[in-house]
Amino acid sequence: QVHLRESGGGSVQAGGSLYLTCAASGSTSERFCMAWFRQVPGKEREAVANIDNVGSVLYADSVKGRFFLSRDNAKIFLRMNRVRSKDSGWYYCAAGPGFCTWRRDAFPYWGQGTQVTASS
């Protein structure tokens, strides 16, 4: 079993920065693909970025060049720069074995989420 704990959400002015952290606990979590997804009411949860166990990162087109994902074993860090109002939503950390993918069903473990509110 893997448990995920997110932290770092909050309110930010558009154009500002936020820093999200997700810590995973579990026997093999340091080898898992870990990812951030986000969701706004009425819309499907969408992928933001993922990182594999050797540090290879993939970003959604909407955040490329603004968000930066890094990893230290079973902890991941999302630096959100030049935040836009469209980045608002609940951000969820996810973890799963195997290769990194954008598919939500590839991630059996999810955190409770942390809310990001960007005001213009």
MINU-935083 format. One record per residue: residue in one letter; x, y, z of N, C-alpha, C in turn; residue number from 1. Coordinates in Angstrom, 1 decimal. Layout:
<atoms>
 resn    n_u    n_v    n_w   ca_u   ca_v   ca_w    c_u    c_v    c_w resi
    a      X      Y      Z      X      Y      Z      X      Y      Z  NUM
...
</atoms>
This chain:
<atoms>
 resn    n_u    n_v    n_w   ca_u   ca_v   ca_w    c_u    c_v    c_w resi
    q    0.8   -1.2    0.0    0.0    0.0    0.0    0.9    1.3    0.0    1
    v    0.5    2.2   -0.8    1.2    3.5   -0.9    0.3    4.6   -0.4    2
    h    0.8    5.5    0.4    0.0    6.6    0.8    0.7    7.9    0.3    3
    l   -0.1    8.8   -0.2    0.4   10.1   -0.8   -0.1   11.2    0.0    4
    r    0.8   12.2    0.3    0.3   13.4    1.1    0.8   14.6    0.3    5
    e   -0.1   15.5   -0.1    0.2   16.7   -0.8    0.3   17.9    0.1    6
    s    1.0   18.9   -0.3    1.1   20.1    0.5    1.5   21.2   -0.4    7
    g    1.2   22.5    0.0    1.7   23.6   -0.8    0.7   24.4   -1.6    8
    g   -0.6   23.9   -1.6   -1.6   24.7   -2.4   -1.9   26.0   -1.7    9
    g   -2.7   26.8   -2.4   -3.2   28.0   -1.8   -3.6   29.0   -2.8   10
    s   -3.6   30.3   -2.5   -4.0   31.3   -3.4   -2.8   32.1   -3.9   11
    v   -2.9   32.5   -5.1   -1.8   33.2   -5.7   -2.3   34.2   -6.8   12
    q   -1.7   35.3   -6.9   -2.0   36.2   -8.0   -1.6   35.7   -9.3   13
    a   -2.3   35.9  -10.4   -1.9   35.5  -11.7   -0.5   36.1  -12.0   14
    g    0.3   35.2  -12.5    1.7   35.6  -12.8    2.7   35.3  -11.7   15
    g    2.1   34.8  -10.5    2.9   34.5   -9.4    3.3   33.0   -9.5   16
    s    3.9   32.5   -8.3    4.4   31.2   -8.3    3.9   30.4   -7.0   17
    l    3.8   29.1   -7.2    3.4   28.2   -6.1    4.3   27.0   -6.1   18
    y    4.4   26.3   -5.0    5.3   25.2   -4.9    4.5   24.0   -4.2   19
    l    4.3   23.0   -5.0    3.5   21.8   -4.4    4.5   20.7   -4.1   20
    t    4.2   20.0   -3.1    5.0   18.8   -2.7    4.1   17.6   -2.5   21
    c    4.6   16.5   -2.9    3.9   15.2   -2.6    4.9   14.2   -2.1   22
    a    4.5   13.7   -0.9    5.4   12.7   -0.3    4.7   11.3   -0.3   23
    a    5.4   10.3   -0.8    4.8    9.0   -0.9    5.4    8.1    0.2   24
    s    4.6    7.3    0.8    5.2    6.3    1.8    4.7    4.9    1.3   25
    g    5.6    4.0    1.4    5.3    2.6    1.0    6.6    1.9    0.6   26
    s    6.6    0.7    0.6    7.8   -0.1    0.4    8.6    0.1   -0.9   27
    t    7.8    0.3   -2.0    8.5    0.4   -3.3    8.2    1.8   -4.0   28
    s    7.7    2.7   -3.3    7.2    3.9   -3.9    8.3    4.7   -4.6   29
    e    9.5    4.5   -4.1   10.6    5.3   -4.8   10.8    4.8   -6.2   30
    r   10.3    3.7   -6.6   10.5    3.2   -7.9    9.2    3.5   -8.8   31
    f    8.2    4.0   -8.3    7.0    4.3   -9.0    7.1    5.5   -9.9   32
    c    6.3    5.5  -10.9    6.0    6.7  -11.6    5.1    7.6  -10.7   33
    m    5.4    8.9  -10.6    4.6    9.8   -9.8    4.2   10.9  -10.7   34
    a    3.0   11.5  -10.4    2.4   12.5  -11.3    1.6   13.4  -10.6   35
    w    1.3   14.6  -11.2    0.3   15.5  -10.8   -0.8   15.6  -11.8   36
    f   -2.0   15.5  -11.3   -3.2   15.7  -12.1   -4.0   16.9  -11.5   37
    r   -4.9   17.5  -12.2   -5.7   18.6  -11.7   -7.1   18.5  -12.2   38
    q   -8.0   19.1  -11.4   -9.4   19.0  -11.8  -10.2   20.2  -11.3   39
    v  -11.1   20.7  -12.2  -12.0   21.7  -11.8  -13.4   21.2  -11.8   40
    p  -14.3   21.7  -11.1  -15.7   21.2  -11.1  -16.3   21.1  -12.5   41
    g  -16.9   20.0  -12.7  -17.6   19.8  -14.0  -16.7   19.3  -15.1   42
    k  -15.4   19.2  -14.9  -14.4   18.7  -15.9  -13.7   17.5  -15.4   43
    e  -13.2   16.8  -16.4  -12.4   15.6  -16.1  -11.1   15.9  -15.5   44
    r  -10.6   15.0  -14.7   -9.2   15.2  -14.1   -8.2   15.1  -15.3   45
    e   -7.3   16.0  -15.4   -6.4   16.1  -16.4   -4.9   16.0  -15.9   46
    a   -4.1   15.4  -16.7   -2.7   15.3  -16.3   -1.9   16.6  -16.5   47
    v   -1.0   16.8  -15.5   -0.2   18.0  -15.6    1.2   17.7  -15.9   48
    a    1.8   16.7  -15.2    3.2   16.3  -15.4    3.4   15.0  -14.7   49
    n    4.3   14.2  -15.2    4.7   13.0  -14.5    6.2   12.8  -14.6   50
    i    6.7   12.0  -13.6    8.2   11.8  -13.5    8.4   10.3  -13.2   51
    d    9.4    9.7  -13.9    9.6    8.3  -13.5   10.7    8.2  -12.5   52
    n   11.1    7.0  -12.2   12.1    6.8  -11.1   13.5    7.2  -11.4   53
    v   13.8    7.5  -12.7   15.1    8.0  -13.0   15.1    9.5  -13.3   54
    g   14.0   10.1  -13.1   13.9   11.6  -13.3   13.4   12.1  -14.6   55
    s   13.0   11.2  -15.5   12.5   11.7  -16.8   11.1   12.3  -16.6   56
    v   10.9   13.5  -17.2    9.7   14.2  -16.9    8.9   14.5  -18.2   57
    l    7.6   14.4  -18.1    6.7   14.8  -19.2    5.7   15.8  -18.7   58
    y    5.5   16.8  -19.6    4.6   17.9  -19.2    3.4   18.0  -20.2   59
    a    2.2   18.3  -19.6    1.1   18.7  -20.5    1.5   20.0  -21.3   60
    d    1.0   20.1  -22.5    1.3   21.3  -23.3    0.9   22.6  -22.6   61
    s   -0.1   22.5  -21.8   -0.6   23.8  -21.2    0.3   24.3  -20.1   62
    v    1.2   23.5  -19.6    2.1   24.0  -18.5    3.6   24.0  -18.9   63
    k    3.9   23.5  -20.1    5.3   23.5  -20.6    6.0   24.8  -20.5   64
    g    7.1   24.9  -19.9    7.9   26.1  -19.8    7.5   27.0  -18.6   65
    r    6.4   26.6  -17.9    6.0   27.3  -16.7    6.1   26.5  -15.5   66
    f    5.8   25.2  -15.6    5.8   24.3  -14.4    7.0   23.4  -14.6   67
    f    7.6   23.1  -13.4    8.8   22.3  -13.4    8.6   21.2  -12.3   68
    l    8.8   20.0  -12.7    8.6   18.8  -11.8   10.0   18.2  -11.5   69
    s   10.2   17.9  -10.2   11.5   17.3   -9.8   11.1   16.2   -8.8   70
    r   12.2   15.4   -8.4   11.9   14.3   -7.6   13.1   14.0   -6.7   71
    d   12.8   13.6   -5.5   13.9   13.1   -4.6   13.3   11.8   -4.0   72
    n   13.7   10.7   -4.6   13.2    9.4   -4.1   11.7    9.4   -4.2   73
    a   11.1    9.2   -3.1    9.6    9.1   -3.1    8.9   10.4   -2.8   74
    k    9.5   11.5   -3.1    8.9   12.8   -2.9    9.0   13.6   -4.2   75
    i    8.0   14.2   -4.7    8.0   15.0   -5.9    7.6   16.5   -5.6   76
    f    8.2   17.4   -6.4    8.0   18.8   -6.2    7.6   19.5   -7.5   77
    l    6.5   20.2   -7.4    6.0   20.9   -8.6    6.2   22.4   -8.4   78
    r    7.1   23.0   -9.2    7.2   24.4   -9.1    6.3   25.0  -10.2   79
    m    5.4   25.9   -9.8    4.4   26.5  -10.7    4.8   27.9  -10.9   80
    n    5.3   28.3  -12.1    5.6   29.7  -12.3    4.6   30.3  -13.3   81
    r    4.5   31.6  -13.3    3.6   32.4  -14.2    2.3   31.7  -14.2   82
    v    1.7   31.5  -13.0    0.4   30.9  -12.8   -0.7   31.7  -13.5   83
    r   -1.6   31.0  -14.1   -2.7   31.6  -14.8   -4.0   31.2  -14.1   84
    s   -5.0   32.0  -14.3   -6.3   31.7  -13.7   -6.8   30.3  -14.1   85
    k   -6.4   29.9  -15.4   -6.9   28.6  -15.8   -6.1   27.4  -15.1   86
    d   -5.1   27.8  -14.4   -4.4   26.7  -13.6   -5.1   26.4  -12.3   87
    s   -6.1   27.2  -12.0   -6.9   27.0  -10.7   -7.5   25.6  -10.7   88
    g   -7.6   25.0   -9.5   -8.3   23.7   -9.4   -7.7   22.9   -8.3   89
    w   -8.2   21.7   -8.2   -7.6   20.8   -7.2   -6.5   20.0   -7.9   90
    y   -5.4   19.9   -7.2   -4.2   19.2   -7.7   -4.0   17.9   -6.9   91
    y   -3.9   16.8   -7.6   -3.8   15.5   -7.0   -2.5   14.9   -7.4   92
    c   -1.9   14.3   -6.4   -0.7   13.5   -6.6   -1.1   12.1   -6.9   93
    a   -0.4   11.4   -7.8   -0.7   10.0   -8.1    0.6    9.2   -8.2   94
    a    0.5    7.9   -7.9    1.6    7.1   -8.1    1.2    5.7   -8.6   95
    g    2.1    5.1   -9.4    1.8    3.8   -9.9    3.0    3.1  -10.4   96
    p    3.0    1.8  -10.4    4.1    1.0  -10.9    4.2    1.0  -12.4   97
    g    5.3    0.6  -13.0    5.4    0.6  -14.4    5.8    1.9  -15.1   98
    f    5.7    1.9  -16.4    6.1    3.1  -17.1    5.1    4.3  -16.9   99
    c    5.7    5.5  -17.0    4.8    6.6  -16.8    3.9    6.8  -18.0  100
    t    2.7    7.2  -17.7    1.6    7.3  -18.8    0.7    8.5  -18.3  101
    w   -0.1    9.0  -19.3   -1.1   10.0  -18.9   -2.4    9.3  -18.5  102
    r   -2.5    8.0  -18.6   -3.8    7.4  -18.3   -4.0    7.3  -16.8  103
    r   -5.2    7.9  -16.3   -5.5    7.9  -14.9   -5.6    6.5  -14.3  104
    d   -6.0    5.5  -15.1   -6.2    4.2  -14.6   -4.9    3.4  -14.4  105
    a   -3.8    4.0  -14.8   -2.5    3.5  -14.5   -1.9    3.8  -13.1  106
    f   -2.7    4.7  -12.4   -2.3    5.1  -11.1   -3.2    4.6  -10.1  107
    p   -2.9    3.6   -9.4   -3.8    3.1   -8.3   -3.8    3.9   -7.0  108
    y   -2.8    4.7   -6.9   -2.7    5.5   -5.6   -2.8    7.0   -5.8  109
    w   -3.7    7.6   -5.0   -4.0    9.0   -5.2   -4.0    9.7   -3.8  110
    g   -3.5   10.9   -3.8   -3.6   11.7   -2.6   -5.0   12.4   -2.5  111
    q   -5.2   13.1   -1.4   -6.5   13.8   -1.1   -6.6   15.1   -1.9  112
    g   -5.6   15.6   -2.4   -5.6   16.8   -3.2   -5.3   18.1   -2.5  113
    t   -4.8   19.1   -3.2   -4.6   20.4   -2.6   -5.1   21.4   -3.6  114
    q   -5.7   22.4   -3.1   -6.4   23.4   -3.9   -5.5   24.6   -4.3  115
    v   -5.5   24.9   -5.6   -4.8   26.1   -6.1   -5.8   27.1   -6.6  116
    t   -5.7   28.3   -6.2   -6.6   29.3   -6.7   -5.7   30.5   -7.2  117
    a   -5.8   30.7   -8.5   -5.1   31.8   -9.1   -6.0   32.9   -9.5  118
    s   -5.9   34.1   -9.0   -6.8   35.2   -9.2   -6.1   36.2  -10.2  119
    s   -6.9   36.7  -11.1   -6.4   37.7  -12.1   -6.6   39.1  -11.6  120
</atoms>
